Amino acid sequence: MSALRGESYFEDFPVGRSFTTRGATLSEAQILAFAWEWDPQPFHIDVEAAADWGYGGLIASGFQTLLVAFRLVFQENVWTHCSLGSPGIEALRWLLPVRPGDTLRCRGEVLEARESRSKPDRGFVKIRYDVLNQKDEVVADMLSTHIFRRRPSEQDPSG
């Protein structure tokens, strides 16, 4: 299933629902700029050092990979309308290096959805995200819980 677009609510995220974003290609300049500001490890900021470090060349910061994936989901408007934030990321793994010229996209699947017991205007949705490169290799994955606004007409006033 393609990404949900438009106005969405908690009720639009049943278990099993999936979406895939469009892609974004990372340039060497983007990788260097991000790394110099946020993650200046040698294999992110120095092409020669990266080759000597065992990565075979420059690689993107895992944090950059995570943020690109977040931006892709946000741009697809998957949950933008209903998001009330997140209590956190339960698991995050960087599995393969991301290199200049790689095109990333994000695939998500709803694993769990439950209404809030204390606040009837919201629910919790656990989504597994896979970040894929242009070869369909999973370069990173993450498990995150989101707090989503419920559709006003479907709120349980008894709480």
Backbone bond lengths (Angstrom), bond angles and torsions (degrees), N, CA, C in turn:
res aa  C-N    CA-C-N  psi(-1)  N-CA   C-N-CA  omega(-1)  CA-C   N-CA-C  phi
1 M - - - 1.443 - - 1.514 108.77 -
2 S 1.292 116.61 140.06 1.459 119.96 177.80 1.523 109.32 -76.09
3 A 1.286 115.47 176.24 1.455 120.89 -178.06 1.518 110.64 -63.06
4 L 1.311 114.46 147.65 1.461 120.70 172.09 1.513 106.53 -72.58
5 R 1.286 117.79 139.12 1.464 119.65 178.95 1.515 108.92 -130.42
6 G 1.303 114.39 149.03 1.448 119.51 178.07 1.514 111.20 93.15
7 E 1.317 115.29 -155.60 1.451 121.86 -176.50 1.522 109.77 -77.05
8 S 1.316 117.03 122.32 1.457 120.87 178.53 1.519 109.69 -131.93
9 Y 1.318 114.62 158.47 1.461 122.48 -179.39 1.529 109.20 -136.19
10 F 1.310 115.48 173.21 1.455 122.51 178.05 1.528 111.31 -47.31
11 E 1.314 117.15 -42.62 1.467 121.88 -176.39 1.534 112.93 -64.00
12 D 1.317 117.09 -16.87 1.461 121.50 179.78 1.528 112.78 -85.98
13 F 1.338 117.47 7.05 1.459 122.33 -176.79 1.532 111.55 -124.89
14 P 1.335 117.08 61.59 1.466 118.59 176.67 1.526 111.05 -71.03
15 V 1.306 116.50 158.62 1.462 121.24 176.63 1.526 108.79 -55.21
16 G 1.322 115.59 133.56 1.454 121.67 179.92 1.516 114.23 97.78
17 R 1.314 117.29 -16.95 1.472 119.83 178.88 1.519 109.18 -62.73
18 S 1.316 116.92 137.50 1.456 120.12 -179.98 1.520 110.42 -133.70
19 F 1.300 115.04 162.44 1.464 121.73 178.29 1.517 108.46 -154.17
20 T 1.310 115.07 156.89 1.462 122.19 176.20 1.518 107.95 -135.11
21 T 1.309 116.46 136.26 1.463 121.10 -179.34 1.518 110.79 -89.50
22 R 1.297 115.14 170.15 1.458 121.41 167.77 1.525 107.64 -70.79
23 G 1.318 116.63 177.90 1.456 120.20 -177.95 1.515 113.20 -105.79
24 A 1.322 114.41 164.41 1.466 122.80 174.17 1.528 107.13 -139.66
25 T 1.321 115.81 132.92 1.457 121.50 -178.80 1.527 109.76 -98.34
26 L 1.327 116.10 130.40 1.467 121.32 179.37 1.523 110.18 -93.81
27 S 1.300 115.80 127.24 1.462 120.75 176.82 1.533 109.82 -91.03
28 E 1.312 115.64 163.82 1.459 120.13 175.31 1.529 110.37 -59.77
29 A 1.321 116.92 -40.39 1.468 120.76 179.81 1.526 111.15 -61.93
30 Q 1.318 117.84 -40.56 1.468 120.68 178.89 1.528 111.00 -66.11
31 I 1.329 116.15 -42.42 1.467 120.21 179.66 1.528 110.16 -62.82
32 L 1.330 116.48 -45.40 1.463 120.36 179.46 1.523 112.15 -64.08
33 A 1.323 116.96 -45.16 1.471 120.54 -178.62 1.524 111.20 -61.29
34 F 1.333 116.33 -46.23 1.468 119.72 179.20 1.527 110.05 -61.43
35 A 1.329 116.27 -48.73 1.460 120.21 -175.87 1.525 112.38 -63.29
36 W 1.335 116.95 -41.71 1.462 118.65 179.59 1.517 111.28 -60.64
37 E 1.314 116.71 -34.60 1.464 118.93 -178.57 1.532 113.07 -84.73
38 W 1.341 118.30 -37.50 1.459 120.40 -167.84 1.529 116.12 -120.89
39 D 1.305 119.13 -23.93 1.466 120.37 -174.13 1.532 109.51 -150.88
40 P 1.347 117.22 68.42 1.466 120.56 -170.80 1.532 114.86 -80.26
41 Q 1.319 116.43 47.48 1.456 119.61 173.37 1.537 108.37 -75.61
42 P 1.330 117.40 148.43 1.465 120.19 -174.03 1.529 114.92 -53.61
43 F 1.311 118.46 -37.09 1.468 120.35 -177.43 1.523 112.89 -76.32
44 H 1.351 117.08 -4.65 1.470 121.78 174.70 1.526 112.24 -104.02
45 I 1.337 117.34 -20.22 1.476 119.30 -172.93 1.531 114.65 -119.95
46 D 1.329 117.30 -7.89 1.456 119.74 -174.18 1.532 109.02 -136.76
47 V 1.320 116.47 112.25 1.461 121.80 -175.97 1.529 111.25 -58.77
48 E 1.319 117.51 -44.96 1.469 120.83 -179.05 1.525 111.37 -66.73
49 A 1.314 116.87 -44.15 1.462 120.19 179.03 1.527 110.56 -62.45
50 A 1.324 116.58 -38.99 1.462 120.62 179.83 1.522 111.23 -61.66
51 A 1.314 116.83 -37.50 1.471 120.64 178.21 1.528 110.04 -65.82
52 D 1.326 116.38 -39.75 1.461 120.97 -179.81 1.527 113.16 -75.58
53 W 1.318 117.28 -18.20 1.458 122.17 -175.37 1.534 111.60 -81.89
54 G 1.332 116.02 -7.48 1.453 119.11 179.19 1.516 115.03 100.62
55 Y 1.326 116.63 4.37 1.461 119.84 -179.70 1.531 112.52 -96.54
56 G 1.300 117.24 -7.14 1.454 119.92 179.12 1.507 113.83 72.01
57 G 1.296 117.57 18.07 1.458 121.95 179.03 1.514 111.58 141.31
58 L 1.297 114.52 178.62 1.458 122.67 -177.86 1.531 111.25 -60.39
59 I 1.333 117.10 138.11 1.467 121.41 175.34 1.524 109.65 -130.79
60 A 1.318 115.14 152.04 1.459 121.34 178.88 1.518 110.46 -75.07
61 S 1.298 115.81 151.54 1.458 121.55 172.09 1.527 109.35 -63.17
62 G 1.304 116.58 142.13 1.462 120.29 174.26 1.522 111.43 -59.09
63 F 1.328 115.81 -34.53 1.462 119.07 178.65 1.525 111.14 -65.12
64 Q 1.318 116.68 -36.59 1.460 120.21 176.45 1.529 109.96 -65.22
65 T 1.319 116.89 -42.36 1.462 121.15 177.55 1.527 110.23 -58.16
66 L 1.323 116.30 -45.74 1.463 121.51 178.61 1.525 111.35 -60.70
67 L 1.321 116.73 -45.16 1.462 120.46 -177.85 1.524 112.36 -70.28
68 V 1.329 117.69 -34.42 1.465 120.04 175.09 1.524 109.20 -63.43
69 A 1.327 117.05 -43.58 1.471 120.50 178.59 1.531 110.46 -61.32
70 F 1.331 116.79 -44.29 1.465 120.55 178.90 1.527 110.52 -59.48
71 R 1.326 115.55 -45.51 1.464 120.29 -179.49 1.531 111.38 -62.70
72 L 1.331 117.35 -40.12 1.465 121.08 179.19 1.531 111.01 -62.24
73 V 1.325 116.87 -43.98 1.472 120.21 178.39 1.524 109.46 -64.92
74 F 1.322 116.22 -43.13 1.461 119.90 179.79 1.526 111.02 -62.27
75 Q 1.325 117.67 -44.06 1.467 121.10 -179.08 1.524 112.41 -65.46
76 E 1.319 117.64 -28.47 1.468 120.84 177.66 1.521 111.50 -75.50
77 N 1.328 116.29 -9.50 1.458 121.16 179.54 1.530 111.09 62.70
78 V 1.318 116.36 36.00 1.462 121.26 -178.98 1.523 110.58 -64.23
79 W 1.332 116.83 -52.13 1.461 120.65 -178.87 1.524 112.92 -131.31
80 T 1.310 116.95 15.65 1.461 121.44 -175.34 1.533 112.34 -56.01
81 H 1.323 116.79 -43.16 1.459 120.95 -175.80 1.525 112.61 -67.35
82 C 1.328 116.99 -34.94 1.463 119.19 -171.26 1.523 114.45 -104.50
83 S 1.319 118.28 -3.56 1.458 120.52 -174.06 1.521 112.41 -68.78
84 L 1.322 113.88 130.65 1.462 121.60 173.05 1.530 110.20 -115.64
85 G 1.322 115.81 19.33 1.460 120.41 179.32 1.513 111.69 103.52
86 S 1.322 114.86 -163.09 1.459 120.97 -175.97 1.518 109.52 -150.87
87 P 1.327 117.19 139.80 1.462 118.61 173.73 1.521 112.81 -77.20
88 G 1.345 116.92 -8.30 1.461 118.52 173.85 1.509 114.49 142.64
89 I 1.318 112.84 176.60 1.458 122.43 177.70 1.527 106.77 -99.98
90 E 1.318 116.37 126.01 1.460 120.15 -178.73 1.520 111.99 -83.38
91 A 1.312 116.92 -33.79 1.470 121.08 -179.36 1.517 108.51 -149.26
92 L 1.315 115.48 142.30 1.462 121.56 177.80 1.519 107.39 -148.10
93 R 1.345 115.32 127.35 1.460 119.53 178.58 1.522 109.05 -133.24
94 W 1.333 115.25 136.57 1.453 121.85 171.64 1.519 105.59 -102.33
95 L 1.330 116.77 114.01 1.460 121.50 -168.95 1.524 114.62 -100.29
96 L 1.335 116.81 -36.40 1.466 121.76 -179.62 1.521 109.60 -137.18
97 P 1.329 117.59 149.57 1.460 119.39 177.51 1.527 111.89 -65.16
98 V 1.317 115.23 145.96 1.467 122.59 173.01 1.520 106.41 -106.32
99 R 1.323 115.32 127.70 1.462 121.11 -173.24 1.527 111.57 -115.23
100 P 1.325 117.16 161.42 1.468 119.57 174.84 1.535 109.67 -53.76
101 G 1.313 116.24 134.45 1.455 122.00 -179.28 1.511 114.28 92.81
102 D 1.336 117.91 -11.13 1.463 119.67 177.09 1.519 110.15 -70.13
103 T 1.310 115.33 141.91 1.463 121.95 175.90 1.523 107.93 -108.15
104 L 1.319 115.60 120.35 1.459 121.81 -177.87 1.520 110.80 -102.65
105 R 1.315 115.51 145.77 1.454 122.18 170.15 1.516 106.66 -141.93
106 C 1.295 116.66 165.48 1.449 120.85 -174.95 1.521 109.92 -124.82
107 R 1.316 114.77 136.00 1.468 121.34 176.20 1.527 106.92 -118.05
108 G 1.306 116.48 132.59 1.459 120.81 179.88 1.510 111.19 -124.76
109 E 1.330 115.54 149.69 1.459 121.37 175.18 1.517 108.73 -140.34
110 V 1.338 115.95 131.75 1.457 121.69 178.35 1.526 108.39 -75.55
111 L 1.329 116.11 122.48 1.463 121.75 179.79 1.524 112.27 -100.59
112 E 1.319 116.20 -27.15 1.463 120.17 -175.29 1.520 108.48 -155.64
113 A 1.329 116.07 142.51 1.469 121.05 175.57 1.521 107.46 -145.11
114 R 1.323 115.26 126.57 1.471 118.63 178.37 1.520 109.77 -143.68
115 E 1.309 114.61 142.90 1.462 120.40 177.49 1.515 109.00 -72.46
116 S 1.316 116.25 148.68 1.456 120.91 174.89 1.528 108.99 -69.91
117 R 1.328 116.40 136.90 1.471 120.36 177.35 1.526 111.11 -80.56
118 S 1.316 117.14 -26.58 1.460 119.47 -174.79 1.529 114.09 -101.67
119 K 1.339 117.06 -20.40 1.464 120.37 -177.91 1.526 108.66 -131.99
120 P 1.332 117.92 102.94 1.465 121.13 -173.58 1.526 115.10 -68.29
121 D 1.328 117.48 -8.81 1.469 119.29 -178.70 1.521 113.08 -87.99
122 R 1.360 118.13 5.61 1.460 119.64 -174.59 1.528 112.16 -148.90
123 G 1.330 113.04 167.86 1.456 120.77 175.10 1.512 109.54 -146.50
124 F 1.334 115.58 169.41 1.462 122.52 -178.83 1.522 109.02 -112.46
125 V 1.315 115.80 131.57 1.463 121.66 -179.19 1.524 108.71 -126.55
126 K 1.333 115.47 122.51 1.459 120.85 177.34 1.524 107.41 -97.16
127 I 1.341 115.87 125.17 1.460 122.18 -177.76 1.523 109.17 -123.56
128 R 1.326 114.51 133.89 1.465 120.11 170.85 1.520 106.57 -95.05
129 Y 1.320 115.74 127.68 1.456 122.52 178.28 1.520 109.71 -111.24
130 D 1.318 116.43 133.76 1.455 122.64 169.50 1.517 106.96 -114.42
131 V 1.326 116.53 129.95 1.463 121.57 174.74 1.521 105.91 -100.72
132 L 1.327 115.81 121.17 1.464 121.55 -175.25 1.516 110.84 -113.57
133 N 1.333 115.34 149.48 1.460 119.69 173.20 1.534 109.49 -95.33
134 Q 1.301 116.36 -174.78 1.463 121.68 -176.04 1.530 112.41 -66.58
135 K 1.329 118.35 -14.83 1.467 122.08 177.98 1.538 111.24 -94.76
136 D 1.340 116.67 8.00 1.470 123.33 -175.59 1.524 112.70 65.14
137 E 1.325 117.02 22.01 1.456 121.30 174.45 1.528 108.09 -85.29
138 V 1.319 116.47 137.99 1.463 120.61 176.69 1.526 107.61 -79.46
139 V 1.330 116.38 113.55 1.463 120.80 -179.09 1.521 111.57 -93.08
140 A 1.330 116.45 -21.74 1.459 121.41 177.95 1.519 108.06 -157.49
141 D 1.326 115.45 153.73 1.463 118.83 171.80 1.516 109.12 -142.72
142 M 1.316 113.95 160.05 1.454 119.07 -174.33 1.517 109.44 -155.09
143 L 1.306 115.87 148.93 1.454 123.29 175.02 1.519 106.85 -120.65
144 S 1.318 116.22 120.41 1.463 120.44 -173.99 1.516 110.46 -136.57
145 T 1.309 115.91 143.90 1.461 121.48 174.13 1.520 108.40 -104.25
146 H 1.321 115.22 135.57 1.460 122.01 179.06 1.526 109.30 -117.09
147 I 1.309 115.33 152.13 1.459 121.32 171.55 1.517 106.66 -104.79
148 F 1.338 116.09 118.78 1.465 121.74 -177.38 1.520 110.84 -116.45
149 R 1.308 114.35 142.03 1.456 122.79 175.28 1.537 109.27 -67.13
150 R 1.340 116.60 137.64 1.466 120.34 175.64 1.521 109.72 -85.78
151 R 1.308 114.98 154.81 1.468 121.08 176.58 1.528 107.16 -63.72
152 P 1.321 119.18 127.72 1.467 121.65 -173.86 1.528 114.53 -52.57
153 S 1.308 118.63 -40.52 1.461 120.44 -177.38 1.527 112.87 -72.57
154 E 1.339 118.89 -11.95 1.460 121.18 -176.58 1.524 112.80 -109.35
155 Q 1.314 117.51 9.10 1.459 120.12 178.94 1.525 109.68 -72.99
156 D 1.308 115.21 142.45 1.465 121.87 177.30 1.527 107.49 -90.12
157 P 1.332 118.54 108.49 1.465 119.50 -176.68 1.529 113.02 -66.84
158 S 1.325 118.40 -15.45 1.468 119.15 -178.47 1.518 112.01 -78.96
159 G 1.370 117.31 -14.03 1.458 121.91 175.67 1.475 112.49 76.40
